[in-house]
Amino acid sequence: MTDFDERRTWDPQFRFSDVLDDFDDWLRWRAEASSTVGKSLSFERLAYGPHERQWIELAKCGAGQGNVVPVFIHGGYWRSLTAEDHRCVLTGLSAFGNTCANVEYRLMPEFRMDDLVADAVAALAKLAAFYPDPIRFLFVGHSAGAHLAVSTALKAGLTDRIAGIVGISGVYDLAPVAKSFLQDEIGLTEQEIRSHTLIGASIDVPLLCVVGGDETDEFKKQSLAMAETAGAGHIIVRGAHHLSILSDLNSQKSPLIDALGVWLNKSSQPADVDTISS
């Protein structure tokens, strides 16, 4: 297959601006919802490194379990977006803890995948030092953030402090990414693809893989493969796609938040749910 043929195959799997008719609508929703949440909460910033993007923001945001801190890691294909862009999710995640953490990290291509994973690991170490036992952390990552959340569990050596990891619409196999338009933007190396592809890895903490029913086939395939090879849970949010699924983290009354609570409390394996975005 030529490079042109590969791009024709893989670009539609990852370039949502081309495949989602409501792409711009959901970008506006995310911006407006994050602005609204940002205005309603007070944030404390913790630096975990010297770079301007190496920080965590903490927000007193809920009345959930006092011994759990939900930690969100945003997506953006490792090369764009900010933590502030994703404050919209803190509303729903506040069901699980009195305080929510929102992680920022350095971006490719200026920095490499090893650096981004190191940032996620350093963020966990900072949180573990800031919050003593018995407080544990529920890591929730979206898209590339799901990849970084799982990578944190593999690299941090602090699995006893992780209550669980929820990968929302995650990217876990980097080989297809390198065959798409994203390769021009982040320039994945063969070593990065080998070292940071996660499907098949042994995960020592509870993992739940969540994917929208209206995602592209590649995202649905990767989510299921990650769950099956790791012995993890897997649920589908029917009617949600890669952007709209964030709205299911925006409300404590979301069926997805209810399902995450079931899973976190180990009462049963949650079933597939319907989106609130339609």
RANOR-V369758 format. One record per backbone hydrogen bond with DSSP energy under -0.5 kcal/mol. CO is the residue of the C=O (numbers start at 1). NH is the residue of the N-H. If there is no record, write none. Layout:
BEGIN
co	nh
CO	NH
CO	NH
END
This chain:
BEGIN
co	nh
2	6
3	7
4	8
5	9
6	10
7	11
10	13
10	14
11	14
11	15
14	16
15	18
15	19
16	20
19	21
20	23
22	26
23	27
24	28
25	29
26	30
27	31
28	32
29	33
30	34
31	35
32	36
33	37
34	38
35	39
36	40
37	40
37	41
42	60
44	58
46	56
51	54
53	55
54	48
54	49
55	104
56	46
57	102
58	44
59	61
59	100
65	68
65	98
67	136
68	70
69	138
70	101
71	140
72	103
73	142
76	79
76	80
78	108
83	86
84	87
86	89
87	90
88	91
89	93
90	94
92	95
93	96
94	64
94	97
98	61
98	62
99	70
100	59
101	72
102	57
103	74
107	111
112	115
112	116
113	117
114	118
115	119
116	120
117	121
118	122
119	123
120	124
121	125
122	126
123	127
124	128
125	129
126	130
127	131
130	132
132	135
136	69
137	139
137	163
137	164
138	71
139	166
140	73
141	168
142	145
143	146
143	147
143	171
144	148
145	149
146	150
147	151
148	152
149	153
150	154
151	155
152	156
158	161
159	162
161	137
161	163
164	139
165	167
165	208
166	141
166	168
167	169
167	210
168	143
170	172
172	174
172	198
172	199
174	178
176	179
177	180
180	183
181	184
181	185
182	185
182	186
182	187
183	187
189	193
190	194
191	195
192	196
193	197
198	201
201	203
202	204
206	165
207	233
208	167
208	210
209	235
210	169
211	237
212	215
216	220
217	221
218	222
219	223
220	224
221	225
222	226
223	227
224	228
225	229
226	230
227	231
227	232
228	231
233	209
235	211
236	238
236	273
237	213
237	240
238	275
240	214
241	245
243	246
244	247
245	248
246	249
247	250
249	92
249	93
251	254
254	258
255	259
256	260
257	261
258	262
259	263
260	264
261	265
262	267
262	268
263	266
268	270
273	238
END
